[in-house]
Amino acid sequence: MTIHQHDHILRFRFTSDSRADIAHVVDLGEFEGFGECSCEDFTFRILPALTRGERPSTRCKHLLAAREHLTDQLISRVSES
């Protein structure tokens, strides 16, 4: 799984290392900061709970990786200044 900055600071694109035809887009700003992903796990397991107004206790692996990536970027930039 490879992460790339997409079209906004809170949007990332993930490509599969094993299947080049698979890509998922993550937007960390959606659902009041919970995030949104185009993967099947998010679509079928997490999205229904969010649309019912619930706050799931877990996120898909892409959301977790994007949050970690963004946090690492922010920490690096803050430590440089």
N, C-alpha and C positions, 0 to 999 in steps of 0.2 A: 504494500500500500504506500503510495507516494502522495504527498500533500503539496498543493500549489496554491498560491494566493490567487483568488478569482478576480472579480471586478470591483470589490469593496474590501475594506480592512476586516470586516466581519464575515466575509464569504470566502470559502475554500473549496477547491476541487480535488477530489481523491481519485487516483487511478489505481487499478488493480495491478499488482506485480505479476500475477499469473495469467490474467485475461485482459489484454489491451483494449478490448471492446467495452469494458465495464468502467464507468466513471460515476461518481456521486458528488453532488454539490451540497455543501453545508452552509447555512446562514445562521450565525450565532445570535443575531438580533431578533429573530422571530420568536413568537410566543413569549413576549416579555423577557427575553434573554435566556430562555430555556434552550432555544435553538431549533432548527429544522434541518432534516436531511432527506435526500431523495432515495435512500436505500430502502430495501424491503423491510428490514427490521423496524425502522422508524415508521414507515407507511402502515404496516399491519399491526404493530404492537404498541407503539408509543402515540402516534397521531390520534387514534380513537379516544384515548384517555384525555389528551389535550383538548380535543374538540368537545368533550363532555365537561370541560372546566376543571379537570383533575390535574395534579402536578405529579407525573410519574417519578419514582425514586431512582430510576436508572435512565441512562441515555445509550444510544447506539455507539459502537466503537468509533465511528467517524466524528460524531459530536465530541466525544471525549478527547480524541486526538487533536481536533481543531482547537478546543479550549486549551489543551496543554501547549500546543504550538503557539497560540496567541499569547499565552502567559509567558512562555519562554522569550518571545520577541519583546514584550513589554519590560520584563525584568532586565534583559540585555540593554535596552535603550535607556532605562532609568539608571542603571549602574554606570553607563558611559557618561552621563551628565552630572 
